[in-house]
Structure formats: C-alpha cells, structure tokens
C-alpha cells in the first residue's frame, strides 16, 4: 500500500481499489481495504461485470 492509500484508510476509512494483492494460492486480485467493527482490516472486492449481469431480473 502506498502512503496515499494508508492516509485514505485512516482518514476516510477505506482505500480506493488496489491492484496486486495475492491470495494463498498466489493468484492476483484487486480490492479496497477498510475496517470492520473491531478495526481489523478487511478486503472489499469491486463489483465485476459478471456480478452486474447476475443481479438483473429475469423475465
């Protein structure tokens, strides 16, 4: 995380979307970072194109 990301987290409570995180299997992902109710950091994943289509009402 950059200094700007840390500043945003502390002042706004959330960063913008940050690219380049890696999961346990080594696969890269993007997410913003925020605090939970106990002030632990948690990832918030951006909505993807497939997520938008799955929320549409079907006729």
Backbone as CSV, one residue per row, in Angstrom:
resi,resn,N_x,N_y,N_z,CA_x,CA_y,CA_z,C_x,C_y,C_z
1,UNK,0.840,-1.172,0.000,0.000,0.000,0.000,0.888,1.239,0.000
2,UNK,0.457,2.232,-0.710,1.212,3.477,-0.780,0.863,4.356,0.418
3,UNK,1.628,5.415,0.598,1.340,6.374,1.672,-0.051,6.981,1.498
4,UNK,-0.435,7.239,0.257,-1.761,7.786,-0.017,-2.865,6.810,0.358
5,UNK,-2.643,5.519,0.091,-3.626,4.502,0.467,-3.789,4.441,1.982
6,UNK,-2.687,4.496,2.689,-2.735,4.457,4.153,-3.430,5.701,4.693
7,UNK,-3.143,6.856,4.103,-3.797,8.103,4.520,-5.302,7.996,4.298
8,UNK,-5.731,7.496,3.135,-7.158,7.333,2.854,-7.808,6.370,3.843
9,UNK,-7.134,5.277,4.158,-7.674,4.312,5.097,-7.898,4.948,6.464
10,UNK,-6.939,5.736,6.918,-7.047,6.345,8.243,-7.997,7.536,8.291
11,UNK,-8.078,8.305,7.213,-8.935,9.494,7.227,-10.344,9.227,6.705
12,UNK,-10.467,8.377,5.683,-11.769,8.105,5.075,-12.351,6.765,5.504
13,UNK,-11.503,5.903,6.067,-11.964,4.585,6.487,-11.916,3.538,5.403
14,UNK,-11.468,3.924,4.209,-11.408,2.984,3.089,-10.433,3.504,2.046
15,UNK,-9.747,2.576,1.387,-8.869,2.955,0.286,-9.644,2.834,-1.015
16,UNK,-9.062,3.309,-2.080,-9.583,3.007,-3.401,-9.213,1.572,-3.734
17,UNK,-9.593,1.098,-4.910,-9.248,-0.259,-5.324,-7.744,-0.323,-5.567
18,UNK,-7.105,-1.309,-4.951,-5.665,-1.510,-5.064,-5.430,-2.804,-5.822
19,UNK,-4.600,-2.751,-6.848,-4.258,-3.935,-7.632,-3.003,-4.581,-7.066
20,UNK,-2.884,-5.893,-7.240,-1.643,-6.569,-6.919,-1.610,-7.362,-5.634
21,UNK,-2.747,-7.530,-4.955,-2.766,-8.432,-3.808,-2.686,-9.862,-4.325
22,UNK,-2.177,-10.789,-3.523,-2.118,-12.205,-3.891,-2.812,-13.036,-2.830
23,UNK,-3.625,-14.018,-3.280,-4.268,-14.911,-2.317,-3.306,-16.021,-1.918
24,UNK,-3.763,-16.942,-1.094,-2.900,-18.014,-0.584,-2.333,-18.890,-1.694
25,UNK,-3.066,-19.016,-2.799,-2.598,-19.825,-3.926,-1.694,-19.035,-4.865
26,UNK,-1.498,-17.748,-4.575,-0.640,-16.916,-5.404,-1.351,-16.198,-6.536
27,UNK,-2.666,-16.331,-6.624,-3.439,-15.669,-7.672,-3.656,-14.205,-7.302
28,UNK,-3.402,-13.315,-8.245,-3.531,-11.877,-8.004,-5.000,-11.457,-7.971
29,UNK,-5.303,-10.458,-7.138,-6.649,-9.890,-7.103,-6.554,-8.416,-6.728
30,UNK,-7.641,-7.705,-6.975,-7.750,-6.288,-6.639,-8.862,-6.123,-5.604
31,UNK,-8.654,-5.212,-4.679,-9.661,-4.954,-3.648,-9.356,-3.623,-2.988
32,UNK,-10.358,-3.051,-2.347,-10.111,-1.906,-1.485,-9.980,-2.454,-0.067
33,UNK,-9.401,-1.667,0.815,-9.187,-2.080,2.196,-9.992,-1.147,3.093
34,UNK,-10.673,-1.721,4.067,-11.466,-0.948,5.016,-11.356,-1.602,6.386
35,UNK,-12.007,-1.028,7.382,-12.014,-1.585,8.727,-13.347,-2.252,9.012
36,UNK,-13.322,-3.352,9.790,-14.564,-3.941,10.276,-14.931,-3.272,11.605
37,UNK,-15.934,-3.790,12.292,-16.421,-3.189,13.532,-15.367,-3.177,14.644
38,UNK,-14.411,-4.106,14.581,-13.348,-4.178,15.592,-12.055,-3.516,15.125
39,UNK,-12.122,-2.754,14.042,-10.982,-2.046,13.455,-9.900,-2.981,12.928
40,UNK,-10.298,-4.179,12.502,-9.401,-5.056,11.759,-9.538,-4.700,10.289
41,UNK,-8.466,-4.803,9.525,-8.563,-4.506,8.101,-9.197,-5.680,7.370
42,UNK,-10.053,-5.352,6.422,-10.727,-6.354,5.599,-10.726,-5.892,4.155
43,UNK,-10.800,-6.837,3.224,-10.878,-6.532,1.801,-12.329,-6.328,1.394
44,UNK,-12.533,-5.385,0.489,-13.830,-5.187,-0.153,-13.577,-5.335,-1.641
45,UNK,-14.225,-6.322,-2.248,-13.966,-6.629,-3.652,-14.870,-5.810,-4.559
46,UNK,-14.293,-5.243,-5.616,-15.097,-4.437,-6.540,-16.081,-5.307,-7.295
47,UNK,-17.186,-4.715,-7.674,-18.191,-5.426,-8.446,-17.635,-5.709,-9.836
48,UNK,-17.796,-6.926,-10.306,-17.299,-7.286,-11.636,-18.438,-7.255,-12.642
49,UNK,-18.093,-7.319,-13.903,-19.110,-7.287,-14.950,-20.072,-8.453,-14.814
50,UNK,-19.579,-9.634,-14.480,-20.462,-10.791,-14.340,-21.405,-10.615,-13.154
51,UNK,-20.962,-9.911,-12.094,-21.834,-9.643,-10.949,-22.995,-8.754,-11.354
52,UNK,-22.740,-7.774,-12.196,-23.798,-6.871,-12.630,-24.860,-7.625,-13.400
53,UNK,-24.437,-8.538,-14.285,-25.399,-9.293,-15.095,-26.205,-10.271,-14.260
54,UNK,-25.641,-10.823,-13.220,-26.340,-11.805,-12.408,-27.424,-11.162,-11.542
55,UNK,-27.381,-9.855,-11.339,-28.368,-9.180,-10.499,-29.588,-8.712,-11.301
56,UNK,-29.529,-8.882,-12.614,-30.650,-8.450,-13.428,-31.868,-9.336,-13.183
57,UNK,-33.035,-8.721,-13.275,-34.257,-9.502,-13.144,-34.478,-10.300,-14.421
58,UNK,-34.893,-11.517,-14.248,-35.160,-12.376,-15.415,-36.656,-12.434,-15.634
59,UNK,-37.037,-12.423,-16.904,-38.474,-12.455,-17.259,-38.956,-13.879,-17.410
